[in-house]
Amino acid sequence: MVIEAKAKQVYASGVKPIWCPGCVLGETLVISNPSAKQIQEVEIGEKVLTAEGVYKKVAAKIVHHHAGLMYKVRVKSFGAISATPEHPFVGVKRIRKRKHNQVFLEQKIEASHLSKGDYLVFPIMGEIRDMTALPISYTVKEKDTRSKSLPAEVDVDEDLLRLAGYYIAEGSVHRREIIFSFNKNETEFMEDVKSLMKKIFGLDGKVTTRKREDYNGADVVFNSSYLSEVFEKMFGESAETKHIPHEFMFLPIEKQAGLLRGMWRGDGCFMKAKAQYVTISMVLAEQVKMLLLRQEIVPIMHAEEEHGMHKKAYRIYVSDCEDYNKLAEIVGVEGRRNGRSVSGSSIIKNGRVYLPVSGIETFQYSGPVYDLTMDSQDHTFVTNVTASGNCGDFGVFAAITKALTELNVDKSNTMIVSGIGCSSAMPQTFSTYGMHSLHGRLLPVASGARLANHDLTVIGTGGDGDGYGIGVGHLIHTARRNINMTYIVMDNETYGLTTGQTSPTAMMGHKTKSTPFGAIEMPISPLALAISAGASYVARGFSGDIAQLSSLIKGAIEHKGFSLVDVFSPCVTFNHDNTYEWFRPRIYKLDEANHDTSNLVLALGKAVEDAQTNWEKIPTGLFYKNERPTYEDLDIALKNGPLVKQPLPGKEQVLKILEENR
């Protein structure tokens, strides 16, 4: 039973979980939508880039205090990132020194397990959203009789993109004027801008120069308060805030080439050994990097700190001969005739950039560190250096929050109970009632709470060691009693809290500290166990699919009876076999296979399909659902309502009961 609150509520308690997959420093840049910002400034619900090369919402932001060793990992081209020792990066181990791998098998590698020469992964944005027309919106001013009306929309073609590139590089707005500033010798570019503005917006421009012998600049000026307003909104109000409109970042690379052409003609240059682009906008620098990567050009990023009158600048270099010539062709200049790639250079393959680790340092640190939980299957987010991942339990936290929010459960009548383990930090993260109970004993505590007060929405959260090891007896009896509650088990096939020993669900052959030669015991099948014991709602989710998982948890809370939701929640720190990458190609959804959730025999068959197929096929979703009386419905002592609402017996009643049972 679910008691709905009268108003929408916030379920997060504000206490952040401190599960082991560490974090990065607060100033670490994250590639967000449509910007790039420090991780400490990222908000829940905001979209950031994932290792899949697509933007997904942030489900939760975690911050905690770290005191101890930090790893500073530097990669070719993109600079360095600092993280706690156990923080997992998306990477590839180098097979042979001084030679690039032929095969790149990606995995999540802790900072402390990286070696010089290994690769970190940076995804190339793969999504393409073409635009044929761009709506032009502005405020018509009654007293402005000098500004011409602008077209309602303009074509999104190479001409518009090249003009946008010119403005991003050299453009500014002063009241009603749009100004493009060039070197006075760049007459070709000035004429190009005049031609484009006339063709696209119907505006005439004039070239102005200052009457000073030491001044080499020239401005192309256009009068239009309307277009000034449009350009400020689209591209930023100052050099520090210049950026590329987010929708332009998804255009086909042929159109984006026009954008690069205009930008490089403005703020770029080609030297003998390298090409260079300079900006004081951090966001723009990261966007240019992304555009170049989509052209399969790997830039070298360098930040030049503020000094004297000069503001902090971001220099983007292209030095590899092949990349230099690609860029030269885009911009329309002569390329280099000779040159070669350096053996330590980066590799572009399958929509990824593999960046060799060039150095690793350690240092002591005491202060806040940050991590993100993503609403994505791969459970990753991308910084300005590489893609990072985190613990699956963060995904479960996000899924529970999403389910409670959608159901609008009354948190004053909700109780979350846990046992012992990594997963058992869950109650403290919610603003409901909660209890951190004993190892393997959360189900008796949760059962007692539910039987005492039927108005409570009771949720148990635990791990596979807690629930399927020491607590497996309580699972069987709670399931057969059909106590009206939800039990969510974060199954990572290991004892994470005690630093990685074999759990009851670990596959045969799995090597851990407790089984260095491989596990020799068969793993139990918790779903088959629960179904055969009498659980009336049995499901399995994956922490890498928050949408499906939250839907299963929502159904479990709504169900009247005992609900088990087993969750594959990879431990990126201690289980390097059953990773997100391992699960993803093996998992399929039962609802897409037209599974009959009312058929007990079919449900049992699906519950053991993973083991029967040697873990090549792993079903997720709702396995079994059955409506039958709950323990509360059948217990005579509860016929008069919950125990908390029944009057306490007096002395005479107690004596009578004792006499009757002597």
Summary of the structure (lengths in Angstrom):
residues: 662
radius of gyration: 30.4
end to end distance: 38.0
largest distance: 114.7
contacts: 2269
relative contact order: 0.12
helix: 31%
strand: 29%
